[in-house]
Amino acid sequence: MIHEIRKQLIDLARSKTTWSYSQLNNQLQLNLNFDDPSHRKLIGDWLGDISLHENERERPLLSALIIHKGKDKEQGDGFYKLCQDIYNKNWEDLKANKNFEIEKITEYFAYWKDNDNYKKFKDDF
């Protein structure tokens, strides 16, 4: 399943789109119930594994493209906690900095829109 999620995240980046956790769940038929804490942890683990894989290869963290569907439309705390480990900055400060979010998403869109990057790395998982 994690391969399908990564492929979808790359497609989202190429089309300069974000999705909510629910959209990802519904479109890929993950059958997760987000009222269940273990299901929320599972999607977080999958997205975190994908981002760690990308980071190890010096590529953008694709999980930033999955956001809450409420009015805040931001990534979950797990994304920022992962960024804290990667960038060595407090996750709450990163979350409060809207420029960080915008810069990262813009970076992800540009990276995967590049056809050379796409051809070379789309199946690299």
C-alpha positions in Angstrom: 0.0 0.0 0.0 2.8 2.4 0.8 4.0 2.3 -2.8 0.5 3.3 -4.0 0.5 6.2 -1.5 3.9 7.4 -2.7 2.8 7.2 -6.3 -0.3 9.3 -5.5 1.7 11.9 -3.6 4.0 12.3 -6.6 1.0 12.7 -8.9 -0.3 15.3 -6.5 3.0 17.2 -6.5 3.1 17.1 -10.3 -0.4 18.6 -10.5 0.4 21.1 -7.7 -2.4 19.8 -5.5 -2.9 18.8 -1.9 -5.3 16.3 -0.5 -6.9 15.8 2.9 -6.3 12.6 4.8 -9.9 11.6 4.0 -9.3 12.1 0.2 -6.2 9.9 0.3 -8.1 7.3 2.3 -11.1 7.4 0.0 -9.3 7.6 -3.4 -6.9 4.8 -2.6 -9.5 2.7 -0.7 -7.3 2.4 2.4 -10.4 1.6 4.5 -9.1 3.6 7.4 -11.4 4.9 10.1 -9.8 8.1 11.5 -12.0 7.9 14.6 -9.7 5.0 15.5 -6.4 6.2 16.9 -4.6 3.1 15.6 -5.7 4.0 12.0 -4.5 7.6 12.5 -1.2 6.3 13.7 -1.0 3.9 10.7 -1.5 6.6 8.1 1.0 8.8 9.9 3.5 5.9 9.9 3.1 5.3 6.2 3.5 9.0 5.4 6.4 9.3 7.7 8.1 6.2 6.1 7.7 7.8 2.7 9.1 11.1 3.8 12.1 9.5 5.5 12.8 7.5 2.4 12.7 10.7 0.3 14.8 12.7 2.8 17.5 10.0 2.8 17.7 10.5 -0.9 17.8 14.3 -0.5 14.4 14.7 -2.0 11.4 16.7 -0.7 9.2 15.2 2.0 6.1 14.2 0.1 3.9 13.8 3.1 3.5 17.6 3.3 0.9 17.3 0.5 -1.6 15.6 2.9 -3.4 18.1 5.1 -6.3 18.3 7.5 -9.6 18.9 5.7 -10.9 21.4 8.3 -10.5 25.2 7.9 -6.8 25.1 9.1 -5.8 23.1 5.9 -2.4 22.3 7.4 -0.3 19.2 7.9 -0.7 17.1 11.0 1.6 17.4 14.0 3.4 14.2 12.9 4.7 16.0 9.8 6.1 18.9 11.9 7.6 16.4 14.4 9.3 14.6 11.5 10.6 18.0 10.3 11.9 18.8 13.8 14.1 15.6 13.6 15.2 16.4 10.1 15.8 20.2 10.3 16.7 20.3 14.0 14.1 23.0 14.8 11.3 22.9 17.3 8.2 21.4 15.6 5.8 23.9 17.1 7.9 26.8 15.8 7.8 25.2 12.3 4.1 24.7 12.5 3.5 28.3 13.5 5.7 29.5 10.6 3.3 29.6 7.6 6.2 30.5 5.3 7.8 27.2 6.2 4.8 25.3 5.0 4.4 27.4 1.8 8.1 27.1 1.0 8.2 23.3 1.4 5.1 22.7 -0.6 6.4 25.0 -3.4 9.7 23.0 -3.3 7.9 19.7 -3.6 5.8 20.9 -6.5 8.8 22.1 -8.4 10.9 19.0 -7.7 8.3 16.6 -9.0 7.1 18.8 -11.9 10.7 18.5 -13.3 10.4 15.7 -15.8 14.0 14.5 -15.3 13.4 14.0 -11.5 10.1 12.3 -12.3 11.6 9.9 -14.8 14.6 9.1 -12.6 12.9 8.7 -9.2 9.2 8.0 -9.6 9.7 4.3 -9.1 12.5 4.6 -6.5 10.9 3.0 -3.4 
